[in-house]
Structure formats: C-alpha cells, structure tokens
C-alpha cells in the first residue's frame, strides 16, 4: 500500500482544524474536493478517520493514530525535497540550530576547519521549533533543551545546567538564596507546563486559591515583561536567564528540581557521516 502524501497533508489540515470548511480555506481548495480526497484516503487505508455530523467533526481511533504518524512523515518528505533541491543547485551547506544561552562557537569553528568545502551556518531556534526544524530539514543538527519529543530524532547528551525561578525583582522570594518548587505553587506560571514537568505535580489549590491559567506568549521577552510588570513566575535554565537580562526580574535557584539537559539532535533517518562527526566535536567542547 502506497501512502499519498497530498491526501495525508489534507487529512492533517482537517484533523487540526476539526472543521472541513476551515481546512479547505487553509489548503486553498474547495470543501467538496477536500471531502472527496478524505473519503479516498479512508478507502485506501480501509479505515474511517473522522466521525462527522452537523454539529462536529471528530477523529476516530484510526484518525488519531494517523495524525500521530502523519506529521513526522510529512516533515521528512519536506526535508527530503529541500535537501534534493540544495544538492541540485550545488549548495553545500551544514546548518546548526541553537537555543539562546547555548554557545556553539567552538564546535562550529572546529567543524568548519575540518570541512572548508562546507558553508556552515548557525540559526537561532526557540522552544517551539528546536526539534521541528530538524524534522523539516531546515537544520542538519540542533542544540536542543529537553524535554522534546524524541520520536524521529537521534539525541546526544552534552551537558546539564541548573534551572532558576524568574520572579519580579520586588517579590518576597527574590531576595532568597534559593527556593523549592512548592514555594512557587501560588504563583502563575507564564509558560507552558510542558517546559516545567515538575509544575504538574504541584497541588491545584494553595491556601484555598487556584492559580489561574497561564497567559499565552510567544517569546521569552514577552514572558519576562509580563513577570516584571504583572507578576508570575518563569522557570528557565540558568544560561537562558542570563542571556535574557531584564532589570525588572530576579533569578533564584530552585533546589529540588533537576537540571536542564542540553542535547544535540539530528534526524534518525539520515545517514550522513557529518552528523555523528559534528556530535563528537560538540561533545568534546563540554
């Protein structure tokens, strides 16, 4: 059985929108065409992917499984096309992603010296795209901060660093030498708890009060500004906290949570010898 990537891409759009009309607009096709393509995909896979009625569109168990598997397949296909096009145009590049606070200069210089035929480029990433950019072929390797979804990736541990609580500079805890995670439980976390798994273990109510839902921000700068002006707490690796200097916040070490792990990541479906070579160079730097 061959999987049609175009139909799979259509499926992902519907699965993410859970609405055929919005998905059709996103794909720039008509809704009847989209419906026919989804029915054809269901026929090819011998599985019902959606439950539709006048009020809603929901994924079946088969649909949920396909969504989980389809995203990395589409990303790998996109990466394949990008690398083939680069090769066709004679482009010899090696692209390294890095998170703010992580210094990659030594590894990049050593690798560049060994491979003068390559144009080695560095690209700053964020929590949201540090792994996805590898899947999509935008990066050959990426210095990532855990946690990330390990699927489809080779990970080489490099180093660990402590995490700190970022609080308003006038907060009662700001003058302490250190805190424990429970000290922060009544504060509003201004980042996704996925980045701070320990936060999910805290009790929902502290002194009978519930911490409100985390505001939605896209950048660390926005989060820091919110902490400084409106309160809340942000948990960052120490180097990232130092990188994002802000006069309105203080950094306090957290004693009872583990350090942040930094790894080098690359696609596990690639066989280029350059990837493990760069990993060895990076590991020797830390």
N, C-alpha and C positions, 0 to 999 in steps of 0.2 A: 504494500500500500504506500503510495506517494502522498505526502502532505503538501497541499497547495499553500504556499506562503501568503499569497494575496488573500485567500479566504481566511487564513489564520489571522492575518492583520485585521481584517474586517471583524472577525469574531472578538478579538481583544478590544476593539473600539466599543462594540455592543456590551461586552462584559464589564467594561469600566464605566460606561455611561448608564447601563441597565435601562436603556431607552433607545429604541431603533431610530426615532426621529433625530435625536441629538447626535447619535453615532453617524447617521447618514450625513448630517451637516458637517461634522468633523472630518469625514472622509471625502467630502465634496462629491457625493453620489446621491442618487435618489433613493428614497426609502424602499420602493418596490424592488429595485435592483439589489439592495442590501439584503432584504428578506430572502430573495431567491438564492443569493450566494450562501447565506447561512443554512438554508434548507439543503443546498447541495453539499455543504460541508458535513452536515449531520448524516446525510445519506452515505457519503464517502467513509465516514468514521463508524457508521452503524450505531449511532448514539444520539439521543436527544440532549441538546446542550442548554436549552432555555425552556422555562415554563412561562408562557405568555397568556395574559388575559387583558381585558380592557383597562384594568387599573394598574397593572405592574408587569415587569419583566424580571424573572429571577433565574439564577443559574441552577442547573441540576448538579448532582454529584459529579457527573461526567464533565459538565461545563466547568466546575471549579477545578477539576484536575487538569483540564486542557488549559485553563488560564494560568495555572501554576507553571505548566511546562512550556507554554507558548512564548512567554516573554523572553526567556533566555534563548530560545530558538530564533526568534526574530532579531534579537540583538546580535547573535552570532552571524546571521545572514547579512545584516547590515555591516558588521565588521569585515566579513569576507569581501563584500563588494568594495569597501573602502580600501582595503589592502591591495586588492587586484588593480584598482584604478591607480593607486600610487605606484605600483610596480610598472604598470603600462606606461606611465608618464616619466619613468626613470627616477622617481622620488625615492631617495634612500634616507629615511628619517627614523629616529627612535625617540618616542615621546614618553616623558616621565611625569606622572602626576604627583603632587604633594599637598598635604594638608597644611594650613597655616600653623606656624610654630615648629614645623619639622624642617631641619636644614639638610638639603640634599646635595650641596655644592661639592663635597669631597667625592661622593660616589659618581656624580655626573662628570666631574673633571677626569677622574681615573678612567672611566669608561670611554670618554671622548678621546683620551690619549691613546687608548688601545685600538680605537676604531676611527681613525681620521676620515675614512670614507663616508661616515655617517654624519648627518646633521642631527645632533641630539638637542631636543627641545624640552623645556620644562613648562608644565601647566598647573596652575593652582586649582585645587578642587575644593569641594565642600562636603559636609556630612551627607547631603542628598545624592551627590553624583560621584563620589570617590570610587565606588565599585562599578556603578552602571557605565561609566565612561570606559572602563576596561572591556566590559561585555560588548559595547557598541564599537569597539575598535578605535576609539578616539585616543586611547592611551595604550602603549605597549606594556608598561608597568605602572603601578601606583603605590605610593606610600599611604597606607590606609590606617585609620584608627578603628579598632574594634569597639563595639560589635558591628559586623557587617554580615550579610547573608553569604555563607561560604559556598553556596552552590555554583558550580562552573568556574571556581577560582582555585588556583594554587596560592597558598599563603606561606610566606617565610617569616617567622617571628624575628624581629630586630631588637627592640628594646621596650622597656616599660618606664612609665613616669607617673608620679603621684597626681591625684586629682584634688582640686580645690573648689570650695564654695565661693562664688562671686556674689557679694551682698552690697547693699547701699553702704557708703562709707560711714554713715552715721547710725548704722544698725547696731543694736546692743551686742551682737555676736562678732561684729567686725574687729573689735579690739582683742579678741581671744587668740591665744597661740594656735589652737586647733579646736575642732568641733567633732561630734559624731553625727551620723546621718539623722538620728532621731531628733537632734536639736533643730533640724531644719523642717520637721514634719508639718509645722503650722504655716510654713511659707508656701507661696505659689511658685511652682516650678515653671519657668518661662521657656522651656524647651521640651521636645518630645521625651517622654519617659523611656522610649526605646534606647536613647543615648545614655540613660542612667537606670539600668535594670533594677538596681537596689531600691529605687524610689517606689517600685510597685509593691515592695514588701512592707512599706510603712502603713500604719493604721489609717483608715479613711477619715476618722474623726479624732481631732486633738482638742481636749477640753471642750468636747461637745460641738466643735465647729468643723465644718468641712472646708478643706482648701478648694478654691474654685478651679475651674478648668484652665489649663494653660493657654495664654494668648498665643495666636499664631503669628510667627515672624519668619522671615526668610533668611535673614543674615544675623551673624553674631553681633554686628554693630547695632542692629535694631534691638536685640535682646539686652545688650549692655545698657543702651539708652533707657530702656524700659525699667531695668533694675535700678538705675541711678535716679530716675525721676519718679517712678511709681511703686518701687519695691519689688519683692520677689527674689528668687534665687536662681542662679545658673551654676551648673557643675561642669567644670572644664578641666582638661589636662593642664598641668602647670605651665608648660611651654606655650600653649594656646592662650592661657590667661595673660601671660606676659606679653605675648605678641599683640593682643588687643588691649593696649594700655588705655585706661579711662580714669580721669581724676575723680569721678563720682562713685567709684566702686572700690571695695577692698577684697583681697583674696585670703581665704582662711583654709588651711589644710584640713582634710577630712580624715580622721584617724581610722575609721572602721570600714572603709570600702577599699576594694582592691585597686591597684594602679591601672592606668590605661595602657593597653598593649598596642604597639605600633608594628605593623607587618608590611612586607612588600607583597603585592598581589599582582597576578597576571592570569590570563585565560588558560584553563586547564586543557583546552583543545588545541593549543598551539604547540608546535614542536621546534621552534627556532632556538638554536643553542645560545642566542644572545640573551634570552630571558634568564636561564639559570646562571649565566655568566654575570649578568648585572646583579642578580640576587647575591652571589658570592661576594661581589665587590661591596655591595651595600652592607652585608652582614659584617664585613671586616672593618667598617667605619664606626661601628657602635659597640 
